[in-house]
Amino acid sequence: MTDFLRLLEHAKPYRGRLAMAMVAMTAYAASQSAFLYIIQRIIDKVLAQGTGLNWVIAAILILSVVRGFSSYASAYLMTDVGQRVVRDLRERFFGHVLRQSATFFSRRSSGQLLSRLTNDVAQIQRAVSETTGDLIRESLTLVGYIVYMFYLQWELALVCAVTAPLVVYPLSQLGRRVRGQTRRSQEELENLTHIATEAFTGHRIVKAFGAEARETDRFHRASMQLYRTYMRVTSLVASLPPLMEFVGGLAVIGVLWYGQNRIARGLLTVGEFTGFLAAALLMYQPLKRLSGANASVQQALAASTRIFEMLDRHTEVTDKPGAPALAPLVSGVEYRDVGFAYDDEPARFIVRHASFSVSKGQVVALVGLSGAGKTTLVNLLPRFYDATEGAVLVDGVDIRDVTLRSLREQIALVTQETVLFDDTIAENIAYGRPNAPRAAVEAAARAAHAHAFITAMPAGYETRIGERGQRLSGGQRQRLAIARALLRNSPLLILDEATSSLDAESESLVQDALATLMQNRTTFVIAHRLSTVRRADLIVALEKGRVAEIGTHEELVNKPEGVYARLYALQMFDEREPAEPGDQSKEPT
């Protein structure tokens, strides 16, 4: 009931349309009942006495128009309200999920989230758009039939009413079971979507390791489990009509017996009994539709429970009330005794007691073994996560005290896994500045050494690059990411493994582009090439989540027992001269 009321809350903005739909459905139900009265008049007056034919003909014409128009209006208006509610719910869900912290996404797969956004919302859409109108319309029609039956013969109506609990009770029990099985089926459909998403996004690995049959078998097992659950739902839904047929048959037998007795005693006319019997028989169709509508509503409620569960989760990083905008960078960034642990593992700190300062325009390199906490530290700067302990300061201001938008407007990000969108090259470059003029887009591309390969494409800057930029090489994708960062022109720059896994030619071009990008910017470099690490103004060596040492390359490499010196000794490089941008040696990781 709580979830149902929450769904109704989403219909409040459209209560005007809903009210018009209710008026139309009431008119439809009234016209249905009025037809029964006309049947009585035809038998008792037109056929038995030969009077009232013109009145009956006019009434039939008027009622036909009313019923047809009200049926159309109610169906259209209810579908319109339902579609608007579902649209709002889908957009709210998408926006809510997108605002969650990086922790939220690290705990859930894309397939799970997509399943709720598409499959669960589609389940609600079918019920709200198609079923709710039927539910209300058929309920009103049923009430109209019952009122008419009591108007004719209240004693006979009570005979029919006795059988109502025989239908209502199993209907309510069936609804509970349908809802439970539907929730299970949606969870299994979520798992199926997750398996398919993993296989499709990782198709190259699947092919390379010859795992097509294994993934197909995995999908088959999940599909069969979903099939069995769906069939259990179908069995439950299909079990009600036979029960209703039986109960309806008993009701008709009772009506015939009682009605025949009343007619024989002169207490009921043939026309009245015919109208009453027609109402009793016509009640079956609304009851049948209501049983189907109830099953659909229960399925929608199971889906809405899963949607509201997600909407009730709040792990997003938010602004403090009345938070001011962050002023443009003036002095630099400071990590002051910073610690971080995930909410679900508060005792296991990924980073602990990290303290260092970076002046404006400096390049700081974060080095350390995998898992040392490098990426976690830089993720705290744009507030993908919030520090558990300590604070990250920009110009002496705690970044949690300013608006997220103003903070992130001052940060550009280039990662190892380049994220591009299935759009044109121009739109991808201008992602951080959607209204940037074409001249600025092309200037950024030239600075990133991307203009040449872009103009060589058939559609130039209007070329669509496919999902994640799959139509481009790794070096081309990375240069587009650098062009995107250049166009954003933010004073703070994060480079996270920006040149790993590139071939020699691509690396050289990307290194040159990065050198341009880093000019006059405060740059955080993670596991970059050795040349960048050696040229960094500051090197922060991390070990097991703690800052082990801080200094320049010359200071740290001369500490034989130091973390950086040990990492440096593991690298293969030319010790005789400084590495240049095209150098193939690796920096400490």
Phi and psi in degrees as a GROMACS rama.xvg file:
@    title "Ramachandran Plot"
@    xaxis  label "Phi"
@    yaxis  label "Psi"
@TYPE xy
-61.5096  -46.0601  THR-2
-64.7688  -36.8023  ASP-3
-63.9804  -42.8193  PHE-4
-65.6056  -34.8029  LEU-5
-66.9375  -36.086  ARG-6
-63.5542  -42.0042  LEU-7
-63.4809  -31.0915  LEU-8
-57.8354  -35.2214  GLU-9
-71.4472  -13.8208  HIS-10
-90.5351  -8.09028  ALA-11
-56.5138  -41.9357  LYS-12
-62.823  -14.6173  PRO-13
-116.663  29.0549  TYR-14
-66.9061  -24.8159  ARG-15
-63.842  -49.2039  GLY-16
-62.8227  -37.8434  ARG-17
-64.4854  -39.3508  LEU-18
-64.879  -42.0616  ALA-19
-63.3558  -38.6233  MET-20
-64.0651  -39.3236  ALA-21
-64.5627  -40.5763  MET-22
-61.2057  -44.1354  VAL-23
-64.4103  -41.1561  ALA-24
-68.2544  -35.2481  MET-25
-65.1421  -41.3323  THR-26
-62.3934  -39.5478  ALA-27
-63.2028  -47.0793  TYR-28
-63.2108  -40.8978  ALA-29
-64.6649  -40.0896  ALA-30
-65.9582  -34.9392  SER-31
-63.449  -45.0297  GLN-32
-67.8284  -36.569  SER-33
-63.0642  -32.7969  ALA-34
-61.5125  -35.5563  PHE-35
-64.8589  -39.8457  LEU-36
-62.7448  -37.6942  TYR-37
-65.626  -38.2396  ILE-38
-59.1291  -43.2827  ILE-39
-60.5301  -44.6916  GLN-40
-64.5408  -37.5834  ARG-41
-62.0318  -44.7066  ILE-42
-72.1888  -45.1293  ILE-43
-82.0903  -28.6288  ASP-44
-110.509  -56.411  LYS-45
-68.6908  -49.4573  VAL-46
-80.6379  -40.0893  LEU-47
-80.5822  -36.5916  ALA-48
-116.74  -13.0296  GLN-49
74.6047  23.9866  GLY-50
-122.165  159.184  THR-51
79.6388  16.0463  GLY-52
-65.4186  -44.6198  LEU-53
-62.2984  -40.4205  ASN-54
-62.1928  -41.783  TRP-55
-65.4927  -42.5632  VAL-56
-62.2812  -45.8286  ILE-57
-62.6143  -41.4781  ALA-58
-64.4461  -40.5405  ALA-59
-63.7531  -42.7597  ILE-60
-62.9736  -46.4535  LEU-61
-63.2268  -45.4717  ILE-62
-65.1019  -34.6375  LEU-63
-64.2033  -42.6274  SER-64
-65.8114  -45.4468  VAL-65
-61.4871  -46.0422  VAL-66
-64.3719  -43.1114  ARG-67
-64.9526  -46.0322  GLY-68
-66.9112  -44.9688  PHE-69
-65.9951  -33.8887  SER-70
-64.9341  -45.5116  SER-71
-64.0081  -48.0917  TYR-72
-63.2701  -43.2628  ALA-73
-66.8299  -41.4646  SER-74
-64.2224  -44.1076  ALA-75
-66.4418  -47.4701  TYR-76
-66.8235  -40.8987  LEU-77
-67.7256  -38.6761  MET-78
-65.4657  -39.4221  THR-79
-61.8044  -47.1397  ASP-80
-62.7239  -44.8538  VAL-81
-60.6481  -44.1092  GLY-82
-66.1647  -36.7635  GLN-83
-67.042  -41.3225  ARG-84
-62.3175  -46.2565  VAL-85
-66.8422  -39.1054  VAL-86
-59.9078  -46.4519  ARG-87
-63.0177  -41.8386  ASP-88
-64.9403  -41.914  LEU-89
-64.7097  -44.5927  ARG-90
-66.5518  -38.5489  GLU-91
-64.3593  -42.8201  ARG-92
-63.0552  -46.5465  PHE-93
-61.0934  -47.4577  PHE-94
-64.2888  -40.2317  GLY-95
-63.0113  -46.0065  HIS-96
-64.7496  -41.7416  VAL-97
-64.8287  -26.1305  LEU-98
-84.5369  -6.86415  ARG-99
-68.5557  162.247  GLN-100
-74.1267  170.435  SER-101
-63.0023  -28.2528  ALA-102
-60.5562  -41.7245  THR-103
-57.5901  -47.7064  PHE-104
-72.2898  -28.8421  PHE-105
-70.8351  -18.6075  SER-106
-97.3947  -4.24735  ARG-107
-137.449  145.631  ARG-108
-86.2591  158.549  SER-109
-62.5933  -36.8556  SER-110
-61.1589  -39.745  GLY-111
-64.6532  -44.8169  GLN-112
-67.3641  -41.1304  LEU-113
-65.0195  -35.8867  LEU-114
-62.4622  -41.181  SER-115
-71.1704  -36.6188  ARG-116
-70.176  -33.4503  LEU-117
-102.699  -60.7993  THR-118
-68.2499  -47.73  ASN-119
-67.1224  -43.0009  ASP-120
-66.7074  -35.0676  VAL-121
-64.0304  -36.9587  ALA-122
-62.3954  -43.3135  GLN-123
-66.2301  -39.8376  ILE-124
-60.9087  -44.2625  GLN-125
-60.5507  -42.2247  ARG-126
-71.5016  -46.5571  ALA-127
-70.3114  -42.347  VAL-128
-80.3168  -37.893  SER-129
-105.648  -32.9166  GLU-130
-94.5365  -38.3493  THR-131
-60.5706  -40.4344  THR-132
-60.5293  -45.4019  GLY-133
-61.5554  -40.5073  ASP-134
-60.5688  -47.828  LEU-135
-71.578  -45.5457  ILE-136
-61.8036  -46.1363  ARG-137
-70.3517  -31.584  GLU-138
-65.4447  -44.2849  SER-139
-64.6649  -40.1319  LEU-140
-61.9782  -42.5412  THR-141
-62.1545  -42.0987  LEU-142
-62.3934  -40.6335  VAL-143
-61.1876  -43.636  GLY-144
-62.2907  -42.6919  TYR-145
-65.5653  -43.4525  ILE-146
-59.9766  -42.9675  VAL-147
-64.2448  -40.8873  TYR-148
-64.0318  -40.3869  MET-149
-70.2002  -29.9701  PHE-150
-64.8452  -39.9847  TYR-151
-74.679  -56.3183  LEU-152
-150.112  100.268  GLN-153
-68.9065  -30.1549  TRP-154
-66.9572  -42.996  GLU-155
-67.5712  -34.2048  LEU-156
-64.8712  -35.1675  ALA-157
-65.9067  -32.7007  LEU-158
-60.2031  -41.0163  VAL-159
-70.6299  -35.876  CYS-160
-64.9569  -26.5088  ALA-161
-60.9172  -32.3809  VAL-162
-81.8551  -10.3411  THR-163
-58.5034  -45.4426  ALA-164
-59.5915  -27.4065  PRO-165
-65.7291  -21.8466  LEU-166
-96.9583  -43.14  VAL-167
-66.2355  -43.4815  VAL-168
-62.441  -52.8109  TYR-169
-62.3508  -28.518  PRO-170
-64.5664  -44.0827  LEU-171
-67.5237  -39.4303  SER-172
-65.9549  -39.9592  GLN-173
-62.1126  -40.8065  LEU-174
-58.3872  -42.781  GLY-175
-62.917  -43.9017  ARG-176
-69.0077  -38.0277  ARG-177
-63.3119  -41.0031  VAL-178
-63.7021  -43.6105  ARG-179
-63.8151  -45.2319  GLY-180
-68.7068  -33.2691  GLN-181
-66.3912  -41.8475  THR-182
-59.5779  -41.6569  ARG-183
-63.9526  -41.5736  ARG-184
-64.8322  -35.4498  SER-185
-69.631  -34.8901  GLN-186
-65.9367  -39.0587  GLU-187
-71.6479  -33.6692  GLU-188
-67.3707  -35.1193  LEU-189
-61.7599  -42.7241  GLU-190
-64.6989  -39.7148  ASN-191
-62.5519  -43.3677  LEU-192
-63.5593  -39.7068  THR-193
-61.6428  -45.387  HIS-194
-62.2865  -45.2681  ILE-195
-64.516  -41.8902  ALA-196
-62.5797  -43.8531  THR-197
-60.8759  -44.9778  GLU-198
-66.7917  -40.633  ALA-199
-70.2841  -44.5407  PHE-200
-70.8363  -27.9634  THR-201
-104.585  31.6708  GLY-202
-60.8769  -32.3955  HIS-203
-67.7285  -40.3735  ARG-204
-67.2499  -40.3105  ILE-205
-58.4555  -45.5089  VAL-206
-68.906  -43.1614  LYS-207
-61.4429  -34.1826  ALA-208
-99.2842  10.2665  PHE-209
60.0558  38.5392  GLY-210
-102.176  18.323  ALA-211
-58.1104  -46.5159  GLU-212
-64.2712  -38.9104  ALA-213
-64.8012  -44.5155  ARG-214
-67.903  -36.9348  GLU-215
-63.1359  -41.8474  THR-216
-65.2457  -39.9769  ASP-217
-61.8114  -43.1442  ARG-218
-65.2959  -39.4653  PHE-219
-61.8999  -43.1008  HIS-220
-63.4587  -43.0415  ARG-221
-66.5203  -38.1016  ALA-222
-65.3401  -41.1934  SER-223
-65.4891  -39.0593  MET-224
-64.3887  -40.4128  GLN-225
-64.5447  -41.0199  LEU-226
-60.0102  -44.9705  TYR-227
-63.6541  -38.5616  ARG-228
-68.8264  -41.3793  THR-229
-59.7259  -40.4373  TYR-230
-67.6185  -32.1712  MET-231
-66.1075  -40.1715  ARG-232
-62.3923  -44.9749  VAL-233
-60.9789  -40.8999  THR-234
-61.8748  -40.9119  SER-235
-66.0858  -45.4987  LEU-236
-65.6127  -38.3568  VAL-237
-77.1117  -11.0062  ALA-238
-79.4934  -19.6522  SER-239
-74.7852  -44.926  LEU-240
-52.8761  -44.6943  PRO-241
-59.6897  -39.2057  PRO-242
-62.9726  -42.9595  LEU-243
-67.1883  -34.7166  MET-244
-60.5709  -44.067  GLU-245
-66.7668  -47.9846  PHE-246
-63.7099  -39.4178  VAL-247
-63.4058  -38.9478  GLY-248
-61.7723  -43.0109  GLY-249
-61.5406  -40.2489  LEU-250
-64.6181  -41.7606  ALA-251
-64.4566  -40.8035  VAL-252
-60.2404  -43.4949  ILE-253
-64.6764  -41.1223  GLY-254
-63.9253  -44.6586  VAL-255
-61.0701  -45.527  LEU-256
-63.7995  -47.51  TRP-257
-69.9112  -40.07  TYR-258
-66.3236  -42.4967  GLY-259
-59.9988  -39.5098  GLN-260
-65.8301  -40.6326  ASN-261
-69.0932  -37.452  ARG-262
-66.6129  -42.745  ILE-263
-61.4588  -30.3496  ALA-264
-90.8259  0.201048  ARG-265
76.6808  17.7808  GLY-266
-95.0008  -2.92351  LEU-267
-151.087  132.879  LEU-268
-82.8904  163.157  THR-269
-64.1495  -37.9244  VAL-270
-65.5283  -42.2143  GLY-271
-63.9525  -42.0887  GLU-272
-67.5044  -38.4299  PHE-273
-63.2137  -43.217  THR-274
-62.8295  -40.3251  GLY-275
-65.7911  -44.9106  PHE-276
-64.8903  -37.7726  LEU-277
-63.1561  -41.5081  ALA-278
-62.7767  -42.2025  ALA-279
-63.4369  -40.6611  ALA-280
-71.7131  -38.6906  LEU-281
-69.459  -22.293  LEU-282
-64.0278  -24.1136  MET-283
-62.7284  -40.9897  TYR-284
-64.3388  -47.7218  GLN-285
-60.1816  -39.1106  PRO-286
-62.6252  -41.2424  LEU-287
-64.3022  -42.8465  LYS-288
-67.6143  -35.6857  ARG-289
-64.9589  -36.5504  LEU-290
-64.6878  -41.6008  SER-291
-67.4503  -38.7926  GLY-292
-65.3199  -38.5817  ALA-293
-61.3555  -42.4429  ASN-294
-62.3543  -42.2312  ALA-295
-65.7013  -39.6006  SER-296
-64.6718  -40.8804  VAL-297
-63.0428  -39.2524  GLN-298
-64.9553  -39.9983  GLN-299
-66.3022  -37.864  ALA-300
-66.1136  -36.8885  LEU-301
-62.7265  -40.6272  ALA-302
-69.3612  -39.5125  ALA-303
-66.3623  -32.8406  SER-304
-59.4961  -43.4594  THR-305
-67.7104  -36.6076  ARG-306
-66.2577  -47.2156  ILE-307
-68.83  -30.8308  PHE-308
-58.5975  -41.708  GLU-309
-71.8393  -39.7602  MET-310
-66.7994  -24.7486  LEU-311
-84.7887  -5.77086  ASP-312
-86.5613  127.186  ARG-313
-127.441  94.803  HIS-314
-116.22  9.43194  THR-315
-69.5803  149.956  GLU-316
-84.9038  122.167  VAL-317
-121.717  164.74  THR-318
-79.3245  146.312  ASP-319
-70.8218  148.951  LYS-320
-56.4527  128.662  PRO-321
72.1158  17.5361  GLY-322
-62.9526  135.552  ALA-323
-82.2277  168.048  PRO-324
-77.0975  149.001  ALA-325
-76.3485  129.522  LEU-326
-70.5253  156.727  ALA-327
-54.9389  144.131  PRO-328
-57.6534  132.933  LEU-329
-120.506  -52.7079  VAL-330
-107.063  -48.0674  SER-331
158.408  -165.849  GLY-332
-121.322  141.175  VAL-333
-131.757  131.549  GLU-334
-98.9006  116.302  TYR-335
-113.995  102.115  ARG-336
50.4964  49.0882  ASP-337
-81.6802  135.495  VAL-338
-134.034  149.956  GLY-339
-144.839  134.383  PHE-340
-141.646  145.682  ALA-341
-68.4099  150.355  TYR-342
-59.8705  -36.1033  ASP-343
-83.7961  -5.82336  ASP-344
-136.209  64.6578  GLU-345
-63.676  -20.7433  PRO-346
-87.21  -14.4657  ALA-347
-103.575  99.9507  ARG-348
-82.6948  129.019  PHE-349
-78.7613  -38.4013  ILE-350
-130.37  142.529  VAL-351
-144.401  133.265  ARG-352
52.6495  46.1076  HIS-353
-88.6886  122.873  ALA-354
-138.342  125.335  SER-355
-168.463  161.183  PHE-356
-125.535  145.556  SER-357
-128.163  120.691  VAL-358
-78.4605  158.221  SER-359
-57.9917  132.507  LYS-360
87.561  -7.55564  GLY-361
-81.3723  158.161  GLN-362
-111.417  122.5  VAL-363
-115.211  130.503  VAL-364
-106.173  127.642  ALA-365
-100.822  119.313  LEU-366
-125.674  158.463  VAL-367
156.865  166.916  GLY-368
-66.1385  163.098  LEU-369
-57.8321  132.627  SER-370
88.7824  5.10203  GLY-371
-75.2287  -17.7154  ALA-372
110.412  14.8731  GLY-373
-64.5286  -54.1108  LYS-374
-65.1998  -37.6543  THR-375
-58.8059  -43.2127  THR-376
-61.1876  -47.3052  LEU-377
-72.7446  -25.6216  VAL-378
-68.5065  -18.8052  ASN-379
-75.1221  -24.514  LEU-380
-66.4195  -48.7146  LEU-381
-84.1388  8.84722  PRO-382
60.7535  41.0708  ARG-383
-64.4189  -33.0655  PHE-384
-129.016  160.771  TYR-385
-104.423  141.712  ASP-386
-60.1641  138.2  ALA-387
-77.6977  -37.4331  THR-388
-129.356  157.63  GLU-389
68.1211  -158.751  GLY-390
-155.585  150.983  ALA-391
-105.5  125.367  VAL-392
-116.068  138.127  LEU-393
-117.699  117.366  VAL-394
54.4548  37.4426  ASP-395
79.3776  2.48872  GLY-396
-105.308  127.904  VAL-397
-62.2379  124.721  ASP-398
-64.9993  -17.2663  ILE-399
-75.4998  -10.976  ARG-400
-97.0223  0.957276  ASP-401
-120.137  169.14  VAL-402
-71.7016  144.121  THR-403
-59.3011  -43.2946  LEU-404
-59.2042  -46.0982  ARG-405
-68.5148  -32.2533  SER-406
-67.6619  -50.7112  LEU-407
-72.7569  -20.8029  ARG-408
-65.3621  -19.6721  GLU-409
-98.0729  9.7883  GLN-410
-126.986  133.425  ILE-411
-117.465  148.672  ALA-412
-133.131  131.35  LEU-413
-128.471  120.408  VAL-414
-114.046  169.279  THR-415
-64.7494  -46.5103  GLN-416
-89.1648  95.9265  GLU-417
-67.5805  124.488  THR-418
-101.83  111.471  VAL-419
-121.219  163.374  LEU-420
-115.124  156.038  PHE-421
-74.2499  75.2529  ASP-422
-147.932  -171.349  ASP-423
-74.6458  161.94  THR-424
-60.4176  -42.7943  ILE-425
-60.4356  -42.9681  ALA-426
-67.5789  -34.6095  GLU-427
-67.7452  -41.2427  ASN-428
-65.7581  -38.6917  ILE-429
-88.2896  16.7015  ALA-430
-59.5676  -38.4853  TYR-431
-82.7964  -15.8081  GLY-432
-137.795  79.0945  ARG-433
-56.8546  -27.3557  PRO-434
-101.719  16.1999  ASN-435
-65.0978  138.93  ALA-436
-66.4942  156.252  PRO-437
-60.4764  -35.1093  ARG-438
-61.4325  -39.1152  ALA-439
-68.5505  -37.9434  ALA-440
-61.8799  -46.0287  VAL-441
-68.411  -35.1496  GLU-442
-64.3701  -40.399  ALA-443
-65.2274  -39.3395  ALA-444
-65.3208  -40.4078  ALA-445
-63.6025  -43.4317  ARG-446
-64.494  -27.5784  ALA-447
-92.6684  9.21317  ALA-448
58.5308  36.7884  HIS-449
-111.26  -15.2123  ALA-450
-61.1876  -38.2063  HIS-451
-63.5782  -49.0424  ALA-452
-73.1147  -25.9369  PHE-453
-68.4885  -47.6767  ILE-454
-69.5781  -18.9268  THR-455
-76.9602  -12.7411  ALA-456
-80.554  151.392  MET-457
-54.7035  -42.0858  PRO-458
-102.406  8.1203  ALA-459
56.6856  -129.39  GLY-460
-70.1922  -12.2608  TYR-461
-94.3733  9.40586  GLU-462
-70.8187  129.469  THR-463
-82.7551  137.851  ARG-464
-107.776  3.41936  ILE-465
78.7369  171.869  GLY-466
-61.0961  128.665  GLU-467
57.741  21.0294  ARG-468
68.2461  34.7456  GLY-469
-65.9621  -16.4785  GLN-470
-83.8586  0.593296  ARG-471
-114.292  160.148  LEU-472
-77.0592  168.47  SER-473
-60.3406  -43.5265  GLY-474
-64.7101  -38.7515  GLY-475
-65.6847  -43.2039  GLN-476
-60.7367  -43.0491  ARG-477
-65.6743  -37.2712  GLN-478
-67.8913  -34.6784  ARG-479
-64.4634  -38.9017  LEU-480
-64.0457  -38.2073  ALA-481
-68.2826  -41.001  ILE-482
-61.2671  -39.2983  ALA-483
-61.3825  -43.0494  ARG-484
-67.8247  -38.6821  ALA-485
-62.1941  -43.7912  LEU-486
-66.416  -33.9358  LEU-487
-65.304  -34.6399  ARG-488
57.3211  50.0994  ASN-489
-91.2552  147.909  SER-490
-72.9518  -21.693  PRO-491
-108.841  135.768  LEU-492
-131.992  134.077  LEU-493
-117.498  122.884  ILE-494
-114.841  109.301  LEU-495
-110.036  99.4814  ASP-496
53.7366  44.3737  GLU-497
-70.2697  -18.515  ALA-498
-123.867  11.4241  THR-499
-71.5398  154.505  SER-500
62.0339  29.1871  SER-501
-109.247  150.281  LEU-502
-75.2582  171.937  ASP-503
-60.4656  -45.9247  ALA-504
-66.3027  -44.8874  GLU-505
-64.1075  -40.0164  SER-506
-61.4963  -41.8142  GLU-507
-61.5774  -45.335  SER-508
-65.1172  -42.6164  LEU-509
-66.179  -39.5032  VAL-510
-61.6901  -42.6432  GLN-511
-62.2707  -42.0682  ASP-512
-64.7958  -39.3213  ALA-513
-65.7517  -38.1263  LEU-514
-59.7675  -40.2452  ALA-515
-65.8522  -42.8537  THR-516
-63.3216  -37.1068  LEU-517
-78.2892  -11.7592  MET-518
-61.3544  128.973  GLN-519
60.5659  26.8492  ASN-520
-125.508  149.392  ARG-521
-83.7043  115.299  THR-522
-118.861  132.145  THR-523
-106.748  118.851  PHE-524
-113.358  127.033  VAL-525
-110.319  124.633  ILE-526
46.0535  45.6872  ALA-527
-83.4473  176.709  HIS-528
-62.1307  156.005  ARG-529
-56.5673  -36.644  LEU-530
-60.2051  -42.5169  SER-531
-68.9734  -39.8832  THR-532
-62.7663  -43.8514  VAL-533
-66.6992  -31.6206  ARG-534
-88.1424  -3.92553  ARG-535
-63.601  144.673  ALA-536
-70.6051  -26.6785  ASP-537
-147.579  135.463  LEU-538
-117.869  126.232  ILE-539
-110.127  111.512  VAL-540
-93.9738  124.078  ALA-541
-107.411  145.678  LEU-542
-145.994  118.811  GLU-543
53.3922  42.6697  LYS-544
81.8662  3.19698  GLY-545
-120.912  151.546  ARG-546
-76.3814  111.778  VAL-547
-83.9904  -38.2523  ALA-548
-162.463  155.408  GLU-549
-136.287  138.076  ILE-550
168.651  -172.335  GLY-551
-86.4058  173.335  THR-552
-59.1652  -47.3336  HIS-553
-62.8239  -37.4873  GLU-554
-69.7254  -41.8359  GLU-555
-82.714  -32.9063  LEU-556
-69.9658  -19.4508  VAL-557
-91.3834  9.60378  ASN-558
-101.672  94.3696  LYS-559
-53.6297  -35.0878  PRO-560
-96.088  5.41828  GLU-561
-76.6131  160.315  GLY-562
-63.626  -47.3252  VAL-563
-63.7739  -41.6316  TYR-564
-61.9433  -39.6316  ALA-565
-66.4189  -41.5306  ARG-566
-66.0668  -41.1186  LEU-567
-62.7357  -38.5928  TYR-568
-66.3401  -22.3479  ALA-569
-79.7367  -15.0765  LEU-570
-82.0751  150.678  GLN-571
-101.352  110.09  MET-572
-153.546  168.745  PHE-573
-85.9514  111.108  ASP-574
-80.2858  -5.69677  GLU-575
-82.5979  -25.6347  ARG-576
-148.524  155.023  GLU-577
-61.2048  144.899  PRO-578
-75.3757  144.764  ALA-579
-99.9854  174.822  GLU-580
-54.0604  -31.8656  PRO-581
-87.0487  4.22662  GLY-582
-59.3339  138.11  ASP-583
-93.7852  -3.40012  GLN-584
-71.7814  162.278  SER-585
-103.952  147.997  LYS-586
-90.5376  168.125  GLU-587
-60.9616  140.852  PRO-588
